[in-house]
Amino acid sequence: MLQYLLALCQITQRTMSTASYRQFEHKLPGKQKLFQKGNGIPVHLKGGIADALLYRATMILRVDGMAYAIYQLTMTSFPKKQDWLQFILPAVTWLNSVQLTVNQ
């Protein structure tokens, strides 16, 4: 059992360490030049249109979340006015029924 685990560890180390390193070796200098270029664009937007879309979606969600939180805080801090008729009508009908029985 231990031999199988050791063999599995060696296989995973070989495939991860050799194959992926060669693919990213040539892209790194280009990415470094892109991100170090002083063109006035913030670093989090230098990746292209995908970064810009993610940034805008995050800002929209942030603003919407903040507006919803403020709305919920105002709704909970100012309770709704209660309908006084729901408290008055049963009492009035009870009084009417009592007066009708007394008058008869």
Backbone as XML, in Angstrom:
<?xml version="1.0"?>
<chain id="A" units="angstrom">
  <residue number="1" name="MET">
    <atom name="N" x="0.821" y="-1.192" z="0.000"/>
    <atom name="CA" x="0.000" y="0.000" z="0.000"/>
    <atom name="C" x="0.869" y="1.261" z="0.000"/>
  </residue>
  <residue number="2" name="LEU">
    <atom name="N" x="1.905" y="1.239" z="0.806"/>
    <atom name="CA" x="2.803" y="2.381" z="0.885"/>
    <atom name="C" x="3.533" y="2.606" z="-0.435"/>
  </residue>
  <residue number="3" name="GLN">
    <atom name="N" x="3.854" y="1.513" z="-1.131"/>
    <atom name="CA" x="4.533" y="1.639" z="-2.420"/>
    <atom name="C" x="3.644" y="2.353" z="-3.437"/>
  </residue>
  <residue number="4" name="TYR">
    <atom name="N" x="2.343" y="2.047" z="-3.410"/>
    <atom name="CA" x="1.422" y="2.692" z="-4.336"/>
    <atom name="C" x="1.305" y="4.193" z="-4.055"/>
  </residue>
  <residue number="5" name="LEU">
    <atom name="N" x="1.297" y="4.535" z="-2.775"/>
    <atom name="CA" x="1.228" y="5.955" z="-2.418"/>
    <atom name="C" x="2.497" y="6.696" z="-2.831"/>
  </residue>
  <residue number="6" name="LEU">
    <atom name="N" x="3.654" y="6.084" z="-2.628"/>
    <atom name="CA" x="4.905" y="6.713" z="-3.039"/>
    <atom name="C" x="4.975" y="6.868" z="-4.558"/>
  </residue>
  <residue number="7" name="ALA">
    <atom name="N" x="4.508" y="5.862" z="-5.278"/>
    <atom name="CA" x="4.505" y="5.949" z="-6.735"/>
    <atom name="C" x="3.561" y="7.050" z="-7.214"/>
  </residue>
  <residue number="8" name="LEU">
    <atom name="N" x="2.412" y="7.158" z="-6.559"/>
    <atom name="CA" x="1.453" y="8.208" z="-6.910"/>
    <atom name="C" x="2.025" y="9.598" z="-6.638"/>
  </residue>
  <residue number="9" name="CYS">
    <atom name="N" x="2.726" y="9.754" z="-5.536"/>
    <atom name="CA" x="3.357" y="11.040" z="-5.229"/>
    <atom name="C" x="4.414" y="11.406" z="-6.270"/>
  </residue>
  <residue number="10" name="GLN">
    <atom name="N" x="5.204" y="10.437" z="-6.700"/>
    <atom name="CA" x="6.236" y="10.708" z="-7.699"/>
    <atom name="C" x="5.619" y="11.081" z="-9.044"/>
  </residue>
  <residue number="11" name="ILE">
    <atom name="N" x="4.539" y="10.418" z="-9.418"/>
    <atom name="CA" x="3.889" y="10.715" z="-10.699"/>
    <atom name="C" x="3.311" y="12.127" z="-10.694"/>
  </residue>
  <residue number="12" name="THR">
    <atom name="N" x="2.668" y="12.485" z="-9.600"/>
    <atom name="CA" x="2.076" y="13.829" z="-9.545"/>
    <atom name="C" x="3.147" y="14.910" z="-9.508"/>
  </residue>
  <residue number="13" name="GLN">
    <atom name="N" x="4.242" y="14.660" z="-8.840"/>
    <atom name="CA" x="5.306" y="15.655" z="-8.799"/>
    <atom name="C" x="5.939" y="15.833" z="-10.171"/>
  </residue>
  <residue number="14" name="ARG">
    <atom name="N" x="6.108" y="14.780" z="-10.892"/>
    <atom name="CA" x="6.714" y="14.872" z="-12.218"/>
    <atom name="C" x="5.812" y="15.643" z="-13.185"/>
  </residue>
  <residue number="15" name="THR">
    <atom name="N" x="4.535" y="15.311" z="-13.191"/>
    <atom name="CA" x="3.645" y="15.957" z="-14.164"/>
    <atom name="C" x="3.432" y="17.429" z="-13.832"/>
  </residue>
  <residue number="16" name="MET">
    <atom name="N" x="3.378" y="17.770" z="-12.573"/>
    <atom name="CA" x="3.149" y="19.164" z="-12.211"/>
    <atom name="C" x="4.402" y="20.017" z="-12.360"/>
  </residue>
  <residue number="17" name="SER">
    <atom name="N" x="5.534" y="19.451" z="-12.064"/>
    <atom name="CA" x="6.740" y="20.272" z="-12.040"/>
    <atom name="C" x="7.333" y="20.492" z="-13.428"/>
  </residue>
  <residue number="18" name="THR">
    <atom name="N" x="7.225" y="19.539" z="-14.333"/>
    <atom name="CA" x="7.901" y="19.683" z="-15.619"/>
    <atom name="C" x="7.004" y="20.257" z="-16.706"/>
  </residue>
  <residue number="19" name="ALA">
    <atom name="N" x="5.763" y="19.852" z="-16.773"/>
    <atom name="CA" x="4.917" y="20.233" z="-17.896"/>
    <atom name="C" x="4.453" y="21.688" z="-17.802"/>
  </residue>
  <residue number="20" name="SER">
    <atom name="N" x="4.027" y="22.111" z="-16.650"/>
    <atom name="CA" x="3.454" y="23.451" z="-16.555"/>
    <atom name="C" x="4.528" y="24.540" z="-16.548"/>
  </residue>
  <residue number="21" name="TYR">
    <atom name="N" x="5.721" y="24.250" z="-16.120"/>
    <atom name="CA" x="6.772" y="25.265" z="-16.054"/>
    <atom name="C" x="7.159" y="25.735" z="-17.456"/>
  </residue>
  <residue number="22" name="ARG">
    <atom name="N" x="7.221" y="24.841" z="-18.398"/>
    <atom name="CA" x="7.645" y="25.197" z="-19.754"/>
    <atom name="C" x="6.613" y="26.071" z="-20.467"/>
  </residue>
  <residue number="23" name="GLN">
    <atom name="N" x="5.352" y="25.915" z="-20.160"/>
    <atom name="CA" x="4.315" y="26.696" z="-20.829"/>
    <atom name="C" x="4.340" y="28.163" z="-20.403"/>
  </residue>
  <residue number="24" name="PHE">
    <atom name="N" x="4.608" y="28.440" z="-19.142"/>
    <atom name="CA" x="4.557" y="29.807" z="-18.636"/>
    <atom name="C" x="5.903" y="30.527" z="-18.709"/>
  </residue>
  <residue number="25" name="GLU">
    <atom name="N" x="6.929" y="29.843" z="-19.098"/>
    <atom name="CA" x="8.258" y="30.443" z="-19.113"/>
    <atom name="C" x="8.345" y="31.588" z="-20.115"/>
  </residue>
  <residue number="26" name="HIS">
    <atom name="N" x="7.725" y="31.477" z="-21.271"/>
    <atom name="CA" x="7.859" y="32.480" z="-22.308"/>
    <atom name="C" x="6.856" y="33.626" z="-22.150"/>
  </residue>
  <residue number="27" name="LYS">
    <atom name="N" x="5.778" y="33.417" z="-21.430"/>
    <atom name="CA" x="4.759" y="34.451" z="-21.263"/>
    <atom name="C" x="5.119" y="35.450" z="-20.166"/>
  </residue>
  <residue number="28" name="LEU">
    <atom name="N" x="5.955" y="35.064" z="-19.255"/>
    <atom name="CA" x="6.256" y="35.901" z="-18.095"/>
    <atom name="C" x="6.907" y="37.236" z="-18.456"/>
  </residue>
  <residue number="29" name="PRO">
    <atom name="N" x="7.922" y="37.308" z="-19.308"/>
    <atom name="CA" x="8.508" y="38.622" z="-19.625"/>
    <atom name="C" x="7.503" y="39.577" z="-20.282"/>
  </residue>
  <residue number="30" name="GLY">
    <atom name="N" x="6.635" y="39.056" z="-21.119"/>
    <atom name="CA" x="5.619" y="39.907" z="-21.740"/>
    <atom name="C" x="4.647" y="40.468" z="-20.720"/>
  </residue>
  <residue number="31" name="LYS">
    <atom name="N" x="4.236" y="39.626" z="-19.766"/>
    <atom name="CA" x="3.332" y="40.087" z="-18.700"/>
    <atom name="C" x="4.021" y="41.121" z="-17.814"/>
  </residue>
  <residue number="32" name="GLN">
    <atom name="N" x="5.308" y="40.929" z="-17.535"/>
    <atom name="CA" x="6.033" y="41.891" z="-16.721"/>
    <atom name="C" x="6.110" y="43.248" z="-17.416"/>
  </residue>
  <residue number="33" name="LYS">
    <atom name="N" x="6.369" y="43.242" z="-18.717"/>
    <atom name="CA" x="6.422" y="44.507" z="-19.455"/>
    <atom name="C" x="5.062" y="45.198" z="-19.462"/>
  </residue>
  <residue number="34" name="LEU">
    <atom name="N" x="4.009" y="44.401" z="-19.603"/>
    <atom name="CA" x="2.658" y="44.956" z="-19.627"/>
    <atom name="C" x="2.303" y="45.625" z="-18.308"/>
  </residue>
  <residue number="35" name="PHE">
    <atom name="N" x="2.598" y="44.966" z="-17.210"/>
    <atom name="CA" x="2.215" y="45.506" z="-15.913"/>
    <atom name="C" x="3.149" y="46.597" z="-15.415"/>
  </residue>
  <residue number="36" name="GLN">
    <atom name="N" x="4.371" y="46.669" z="-15.921"/>
    <atom name="CA" x="5.298" y="47.704" z="-15.487"/>
    <atom name="C" x="5.258" y="48.942" z="-16.371"/>
  </residue>
  <residue number="37" name="LYS">
    <atom name="N" x="4.484" y="48.893" z="-17.441"/>
    <atom name="CA" x="4.388" y="50.031" z="-18.345"/>
    <atom name="C" x="3.694" y="51.192" z="-17.628"/>
  </residue>
  <residue number="38" name="GLY">
    <atom name="N" x="4.277" y="52.370" z="-17.697"/>
    <atom name="CA" x="3.717" y="53.536" z="-17.016"/>
    <atom name="C" x="2.752" y="54.305" z="-17.903"/>
  </residue>
  <residue number="39" name="ASN">
    <atom name="N" x="1.585" y="53.763" z="-18.179"/>
    <atom name="CA" x="0.634" y="54.434" z="-19.058"/>
    <atom name="C" x="-0.549" y="55.045" z="-18.304"/>
  </residue>
  <residue number="40" name="GLY">
    <atom name="N" x="-0.485" y="55.099" z="-16.995"/>
    <atom name="CA" x="-1.535" y="55.737" z="-16.210"/>
    <atom name="C" x="-2.722" y="54.850" z="-15.882"/>
  </residue>
  <residue number="41" name="ILE">
    <atom name="N" x="-2.731" y="53.618" z="-16.343"/>
    <atom name="CA" x="-3.828" y="52.692" z="-16.037"/>
    <atom name="C" x="-3.501" y="51.984" z="-14.725"/>
  </residue>
  <residue number="42" name="PRO">
    <atom name="N" x="-4.475" y="51.875" z="-13.823"/>
    <atom name="CA" x="-4.205" y="51.152" z="-12.569"/>
    <atom name="C" x="-3.845" y="49.691" z="-12.835"/>
  </residue>
  <residue number="43" name="VAL">
    <atom name="N" x="-3.108" y="49.105" z="-11.916"/>
    <atom name="CA" x="-2.609" y="47.746" z="-12.096"/>
    <atom name="C" x="-3.756" y="46.746" z="-12.227"/>
  </residue>
  <residue number="44" name="HIS">
    <atom name="N" x="-4.836" y="46.957" z="-11.484"/>
    <atom name="CA" x="-5.922" y="45.983" z="-11.515"/>
    <atom name="C" x="-6.742" y="46.058" z="-12.805"/>
  </residue>
  <residue number="45" name="LEU">
    <atom name="N" x="-6.456" y="47.023" z="-13.679"/>
    <atom name="CA" x="-7.155" y="47.121" z="-14.962"/>
    <atom name="C" x="-6.244" y="46.864" z="-16.166"/>
  </residue>
  <residue number="46" name="LYS">
    <atom name="N" x="-4.978" y="46.583" z="-15.943"/>
    <atom name="CA" x="-4.037" y="46.402" z="-17.044"/>
    <atom name="C" x="-4.179" y="45.062" z="-17.742"/>
  </residue>
  <residue number="47" name="GLY">
    <atom name="N" x="-4.964" y="44.156" z="-17.211"/>
    <atom name="CA" x="-5.113" y="42.835" z="-17.802"/>
    <atom name="C" x="-5.984" y="42.810" z="-19.035"/>
  </residue>
  <residue number="48" name="GLY">
    <atom name="N" x="-6.700" y="43.882" z="-19.321"/>
    <atom name="CA" x="-7.525" y="43.920" z="-20.513"/>
    <atom name="C" x="-8.995" y="44.100" z="-20.191"/>
  </residue>
  <residue number="49" name="ILE">
    <atom name="N" x="-9.822" y="43.736" z="-21.164"/>
    <atom name="CA" x="-11.256" y="43.971" z="-21.040"/>
    <atom name="C" x="-11.894" y="43.071" z="-19.983"/>
  </residue>
  <residue number="50" name="ALA">
    <atom name="N" x="-11.337" y="41.889" z="-19.773"/>
    <atom name="CA" x="-11.884" y="41.001" z="-18.751"/>
    <atom name="C" x="-11.722" y="41.625" z="-17.367"/>
  </residue>
  <residue number="51" name="ASP">
    <atom name="N" x="-10.574" y="42.242" z="-17.109"/>
    <atom name="CA" x="-10.369" y="42.910" z="-15.827"/>
    <atom name="C" x="-11.310" y="44.097" z="-15.671"/>
  </residue>
  <residue number="52" name="ALA">
    <atom name="N" x="-11.527" y="44.834" z="-16.747"/>
    <atom name="CA" x="-12.418" y="45.985" z="-16.681"/>
    <atom name="C" x="-13.858" y="45.547" z="-16.404"/>
  </residue>
  <residue number="53" name="LEU">
    <atom name="N" x="-14.286" y="44.457" z="-17.046"/>
    <atom name="CA" x="-15.643" y="43.956" z="-16.808"/>
    <atom name="C" x="-15.817" y="43.441" z="-15.381"/>
  </residue>
  <residue number="54" name="LEU">
    <atom name="N" x="-14.831" y="42.721" z="-14.884"/>
    <atom name="CA" x="-14.899" y="42.248" z="-13.504"/>
    <atom name="C" x="-14.909" y="43.407" z="-12.517"/>
  </residue>
  <residue number="55" name="TYR">
    <atom name="N" x="-14.112" y="44.436" z="-12.796"/>
    <atom name="CA" x="-14.070" y="45.605" z="-11.920"/>
    <atom name="C" x="-15.418" y="46.321" z="-11.904"/>
  </residue>
  <residue number="56" name="ARG">
    <atom name="N" x="-16.015" y="46.515" z="-13.077"/>
    <atom name="CA" x="-17.309" y="47.200" z="-13.142"/>
    <atom name="C" x="-18.408" y="46.378" z="-12.488"/>
  </residue>
  <residue number="57" name="ALA">
    <atom name="N" x="-18.400" y="45.074" z="-12.687"/>
    <atom name="CA" x="-19.410" y="44.220" z="-12.049"/>
    <atom name="C" x="-19.269" y="44.264" z="-10.535"/>
  </residue>
  <residue number="58" name="THR">
    <atom name="N" x="-18.036" y="44.290" z="-10.053"/>
    <atom name="CA" x="-17.812" y="44.375" z="-8.612"/>
    <atom name="C" x="-18.305" y="45.697" z="-8.063"/>
  </residue>
  <residue number="59" name="MET">
    <atom name="N" x="-18.047" y="46.783" z="-8.766"/>
    <atom name="CA" x="-18.504" y="48.089" z="-8.294"/>
    <atom name="C" x="-20.029" y="48.189" z="-8.309"/>
  </residue>
  <residue number="60" name="ILE">
    <atom name="N" x="-20.658" y="47.629" z="-9.331"/>
    <atom name="CA" x="-22.127" y="47.656" z="-9.398"/>
    <atom name="C" x="-22.719" y="46.856" z="-8.241"/>
  </residue>
  <residue number="61" name="LEU">
    <atom name="N" x="-22.175" y="45.676" z="-7.992"/>
    <atom name="CA" x="-22.660" y="44.870" z="-6.874"/>
    <atom name="C" x="-22.427" y="45.554" z="-5.538"/>
  </residue>
  <residue number="62" name="ARG">
    <atom name="N" x="-21.312" y="46.247" z="-5.420"/>
    <atom name="CA" x="-21.009" y="46.948" z="-4.180"/>
    <atom name="C" x="-21.983" y="48.080" z="-3.942"/>
  </residue>
  <residue number="63" name="VAL">
    <atom name="N" x="-22.262" y="48.866" z="-4.968"/>
    <atom name="CA" x="-23.185" y="49.988" z="-4.827"/>
    <atom name="C" x="-24.604" y="49.482" z="-4.570"/>
  </residue>
  <residue number="64" name="ASP">
    <atom name="N" x="-25.024" y="48.445" z="-5.291"/>
    <atom name="CA" x="-26.352" y="47.883" z="-5.066"/>
    <atom name="C" x="-26.483" y="47.310" z="-3.663"/>
  </residue>
  <residue number="65" name="GLY">
    <atom name="N" x="-25.465" y="46.635" z="-3.199"/>
    <atom name="CA" x="-25.490" y="46.079" z="-1.844"/>
    <atom name="C" x="-25.551" y="47.156" z="-0.784"/>
  </residue>
  <residue number="66" name="MET">
    <atom name="N" x="-24.823" y="48.229" z="-1.003"/>
    <atom name="CA" x="-24.841" y="49.333" z="-0.044"/>
    <atom name="C" x="-26.219" y="50.006" z="-0.027"/>
  </residue>
  <residue number="67" name="ALA">
    <atom name="N" x="-26.807" y="50.204" z="-1.192"/>
    <atom name="CA" x="-28.139" y="50.808" z="-1.259"/>
    <atom name="C" x="-29.173" y="49.912" z="-0.595"/>
  </residue>
  <residue number="68" name="TYR">
    <atom name="N" x="-29.081" y="48.609" z="-0.808"/>
    <atom name="CA" x="-30.022" y="47.686" z="-0.187"/>
    <atom name="C" x="-29.852" y="47.662" z="1.332"/>
  </residue>
  <residue number="69" name="ALA">
    <atom name="N" x="-28.622" y="47.728" z="1.809"/>
    <atom name="CA" x="-28.371" y="47.748" z="3.256"/>
    <atom name="C" x="-28.948" y="49.013" z="3.883"/>
  </residue>
  <residue number="70" name="ILE">
    <atom name="N" x="-28.759" y="50.155" z="3.221"/>
    <atom name="CA" x="-29.323" y="51.413" z="3.740"/>
    <atom name="C" x="-30.842" y="51.351" z="3.732"/>
  </residue>
  <residue number="71" name="TYR">
    <atom name="N" x="-31.431" y="50.792" z="2.677"/>
    <atom name="CA" x="-32.890" y="50.643" z="2.612"/>
    <atom name="C" x="-33.396" y="49.782" z="3.760"/>
  </residue>
  <residue number="72" name="GLN">
    <atom name="N" x="-32.734" y="48.654" z="4.002"/>
    <atom name="CA" x="-33.165" y="47.773" z="5.077"/>
    <atom name="C" x="-33.008" y="48.430" z="6.446"/>
  </residue>
  <residue number="73" name="LEU">
    <atom name="N" x="-31.937" y="49.191" z="6.630"/>
    <atom name="CA" x="-31.760" y="49.890" z="7.904"/>
    <atom name="C" x="-32.855" y="50.923" z="8.132"/>
  </residue>
  <residue number="74" name="THR">
    <atom name="N" x="-33.221" y="51.648" z="7.091"/>
    <atom name="CA" x="-34.293" y="52.637" z="7.269"/>
    <atom name="C" x="-35.639" y="51.959" z="7.491"/>
  </residue>
  <residue number="75" name="MET">
    <atom name="N" x="-35.890" y="50.841" z="6.842"/>
    <atom name="CA" x="-37.169" y="50.151" z="7.041"/>
    <atom name="C" x="-37.285" y="49.584" z="8.456"/>
  </residue>
  <residue number="76" name="THR">
    <atom name="N" x="-36.171" y="49.125" z="9.008"/>
    <atom name="CA" x="-36.238" y="48.568" z="10.360"/>
    <atom name="C" x="-36.210" y="49.654" z="11.437"/>
  </residue>
  <residue number="77" name="SER">
    <atom name="N" x="-35.661" y="50.813" z="11.136"/>
    <atom name="CA" x="-35.609" y="51.858" z="12.159"/>
    <atom name="C" x="-36.892" y="52.680" z="12.214"/>
  </residue>
  <residue number="78" name="PHE">
    <atom name="N" x="-37.681" y="52.691" z="11.157"/>
    <atom name="CA" x="-38.963" y="53.378" z="11.158"/>
    <atom name="C" x="-40.062" y="52.341" z="10.945"/>
  </residue>
  <residue number="79" name="PRO">
    <atom name="N" x="-40.664" y="51.846" z="12.026"/>
    <atom name="CA" x="-41.691" y="50.820" z="11.845"/>
    <atom name="C" x="-42.926" y="51.378" z="11.135"/>
  </residue>
  <residue number="80" name="LYS">
    <atom name="N" x="-43.653" y="50.493" z="10.492"/>
    <atom name="CA" x="-44.847" y="50.914" z="9.762"/>
    <atom name="C" x="-45.922" y="51.358" z="10.746"/>
  </residue>
  <residue number="81" name="LYS">
    <atom name="N" x="-46.713" y="52.328" z="10.329"/>
    <atom name="CA" x="-47.833" y="52.755" z="11.158"/>
    <atom name="C" x="-48.873" y="51.649" z="11.144"/>
  </residue>
  <residue number="82" name="GLN">
    <atom name="N" x="-49.374" y="51.334" z="12.332"/>
    <atom name="CA" x="-50.342" y="50.254" z="12.406"/>
    <atom name="C" x="-51.719" y="50.776" z="12.037"/>
  </residue>
  <residue number="83" name="ASP">
    <atom name="N" x="-52.483" y="49.938" z="11.444"/>
    <atom name="CA" x="-53.840" y="50.296" z="11.061"/>
    <atom name="C" x="-54.712" y="50.260" z="12.317"/>
  </residue>
  <residue number="84" name="TRP">
    <atom name="N" x="-55.144" y="51.445" z="12.757"/>
    <atom name="CA" x="-55.895" y="51.522" z="14.001"/>
    <atom name="C" x="-57.286" y="50.921" z="13.858"/>
  </residue>
  <residue number="85" name="LEU">
    <atom name="N" x="-57.781" y="50.795" z="12.631"/>
    <atom name="CA" x="-59.101" y="50.208" z="12.455"/>
    <atom name="C" x="-59.145" y="48.740" z="12.872"/>
  </residue>
  <residue number="86" name="GLN">
    <atom name="N" x="-58.027" y="48.050" z="12.731"/>
    <atom name="CA" x="-58.037" y="46.650" z="13.131"/>
    <atom name="C" x="-58.177" y="46.503" z="14.633"/>
  </residue>
  <residue number="87" name="PHE">
    <atom name="N" x="-57.809" y="47.544" z="15.402"/>
    <atom name="CA" x="-57.996" y="47.490" z="16.849"/>
    <atom name="C" x="-59.343" y="48.091" z="17.264"/>
  </residue>
  <residue number="88" name="ILE">
    <atom name="N" x="-59.816" y="49.084" z="16.498"/>
    <atom name="CA" x="-61.050" y="49.778" z="16.875"/>
    <atom name="C" x="-62.287" y="48.991" z="16.457"/>
  </residue>
  <residue number="89" name="LEU">
    <atom name="N" x="-62.297" y="48.419" z="15.276"/>
    <atom name="CA" x="-63.484" y="47.742" z="14.772"/>
    <atom name="C" x="-63.965" y="46.597" z="15.663"/>
  </residue>
  <residue number="90" name="PRO">
    <atom name="N" x="-63.102" y="45.723" z="16.170"/>
    <atom name="CA" x="-63.629" y="44.685" z="17.079"/>
    <atom name="C" x="-64.244" y="45.270" z="18.341"/>
  </residue>
  <residue number="91" name="ALA">
    <atom name="N" x="-63.648" y="46.345" z="18.861"/>
    <atom name="CA" x="-64.207" y="46.958" z="20.069"/>
    <atom name="C" x="-65.546" y="47.617" z="19.775"/>
  </residue>
  <residue number="92" name="VAL">
    <atom name="N" x="-65.669" y="48.252" z="18.621"/>
    <atom name="CA" x="-66.923" y="48.911" z="18.251"/>
    <atom name="C" x="-68.011" y="47.874" z="18.025"/>
  </residue>
  <residue number="93" name="THR">
    <atom name="N" x="-67.698" y="46.800" z="17.377"/>
    <atom name="CA" x="-68.709" y="45.766" z="17.149"/>
    <atom name="C" x="-69.115" y="45.110" z="18.460"/>
  </residue>
  <residue number="94" name="TRP">
    <atom name="N" x="-68.181" y="44.970" z="19.367"/>
    <atom name="CA" x="-68.514" y="44.404" z="20.671"/>
    <atom name="C" x="-69.415" y="45.350" z="21.443"/>
  </residue>
  <residue number="95" name="LEU">
    <atom name="N" x="-69.080" y="46.664" z="21.395"/>
    <atom name="CA" x="-69.925" y="47.647" z="22.080"/>
    <atom name="C" x="-71.321" y="47.676" z="21.474"/>
  </residue>
  <residue number="96" name="ASN">
    <atom name="N" x="-71.429" y="47.594" z="20.178"/>
    <atom name="CA" x="-72.725" y="47.580" z="19.518"/>
    <atom name="C" x="-73.536" y="46.352" z="19.935"/>
  </residue>
  <residue number="97" name="SER">
    <atom name="N" x="-72.868" y="45.225" z="20.033"/>
    <atom name="CA" x="-73.585" y="44.012" z="20.435"/>
    <atom name="C" x="-74.024" y="44.103" z="21.889"/>
  </residue>
  <residue number="98" name="VAL">
    <atom name="N" x="-73.200" y="44.735" z="22.745"/>
    <atom name="CA" x="-73.569" y="44.898" z="24.146"/>
    <atom name="C" x="-74.749" y="45.866" z="24.254"/>
  </residue>
  <residue number="99" name="GLN">
    <atom name="N" x="-74.737" y="46.955" z="23.517"/>
    <atom name="CA" x="-75.817" y="47.927" z="23.554"/>
    <atom name="C" x="-77.115" y="47.338" z="23.009"/>
  </residue>
  <residue number="100" name="LEU">
    <atom name="N" x="-77.028" y="46.501" z="21.996"/>
    <atom name="CA" x="-78.217" y="45.870" z="21.448"/>
    <atom name="C" x="-78.857" y="44.914" z="22.455"/>
  </residue>
  <residue number="101" name="THR">
    <atom name="N" x="-78.024" y="44.189" z="23.197"/>
    <atom name="CA" x="-78.576" y="43.270" z="24.192"/>
    <atom name="C" x="-79.150" y="44.020" z="25.377"/>
  </residue>
  <residue number="102" name="VAL">
    <atom name="N" x="-78.565" y="45.161" z="25.734"/>
    <atom name="CA" x="-79.082" y="45.958" z="26.855"/>
    <atom name="C" x="-80.398" y="46.626" z="26.473"/>
  </residue>
  <residue number="103" name="ASN">
    <atom name="N" x="-80.517" y="47.104" z="25.245"/>
    <atom name="CA" x="-81.711" y="47.783" z="24.786"/>
    <atom name="C" x="-82.870" y="46.811" z="24.624"/>
  </residue>
  <residue number="104" name="GLN">
    <atom name="N" x="-82.645" y="45.581" z="24.399"/>
    <atom name="CA" x="-83.725" y="44.628" z="24.199"/>
    <atom name="C" x="-84.240" y="44.156" z="25.466"/>
  </residue>
</chain>
